[in-house]
Amino acid sequence: MTQLLRKPTGASGKVHDITPESAGWGYVGFGLYRLAPGETAEAATGDTEVILVLVEGKAEITGAGENFGELGDRMSVFEQTVPHCVYIPNGQHWHAAATTPCTLAVCAAPGKGHHPARRITGISQEVRGTGTNTRYIHPIAMEDADIADSLLVTEVFTPQGHWSSYPPHRHDEDAYPDMTYLEETYYHRLDPASGFGIQRVYTEDGALDETMSVADGDVVLVPKGHHPCGSPYGYSMYYLNVMAGPLRKWRFKNDPAHDWIAQRDAG
């Protein structure tokens, strides 16, 4: 199995624990907990900042000396309502106690102590793309929201039979303003859960070219290259993206072989 595809390690508890060391890169970490009512998760942030995303269910969240109360309101991620999220800076501690069955994502990247702990509000839904490239975005913490030092986090809902992260694009060079170097994880969900999606990660020179069948709950690592994904007819796809690099800006370039699609649609 490709090293870019990470399967959950179980059905409960901490089922994903991706660190820069385990991923072989320098910035992004991603953890995922599946908790029953009454179960808890907690950690010290150390030298990382984290964004806690209530993917599904409800939990009481505390962190950095603040009690954020019971958060979460969607029982299924495919209700497509905006998520409840909390930012915790580096050098702090967080704790979550599930009050319903709960899926909690922990998005991590280097922290610099420039932002206070807070609940992230004002998340809207955006529409991106046209035709069968249409998808629906929840920009949880993109660069226009000055709430984090390194983290860029977003949710994407891709309808059945549609493509996403498309036309293929890459952000693997530290060459701002033309491009930024950003490592990225994709946490995938499928509806119905028995379905599958497709994700390809490739470089233009062919040195990296992996095409993966992703199941409900899988994580795909994108260390470099283009990374489109698609959802077959009959199955809707959700993914949670975590990106980070030396500069908290999202600048990318489309694959020249497929950029004509973006140019046509822009016209």
Secondary structure, 3 states (H helix, E strand, C coil): CCCCEECCCCCCEEEEEECHHHHCCCCCEEEEEEECCCCEEEEECCCEEEEEEEEECCEEEEECCEEEEEECCCCCHHHCCCCEEEEECCCCEEEEEECCCEEEEEEEEECCCCCCCEEECCCCCEEECCHHHCEEEEEEECCCCCCCCCCEEEEEEECCCCEECCCCEECCCCECCCECCCEEEEEEEEECCCCCEEEEEECCCCCCEEEEEECCCCEEEECCCECCEECCCCCEEEEEEEEECCCCCCCCEECCCCHHHHHHHHC
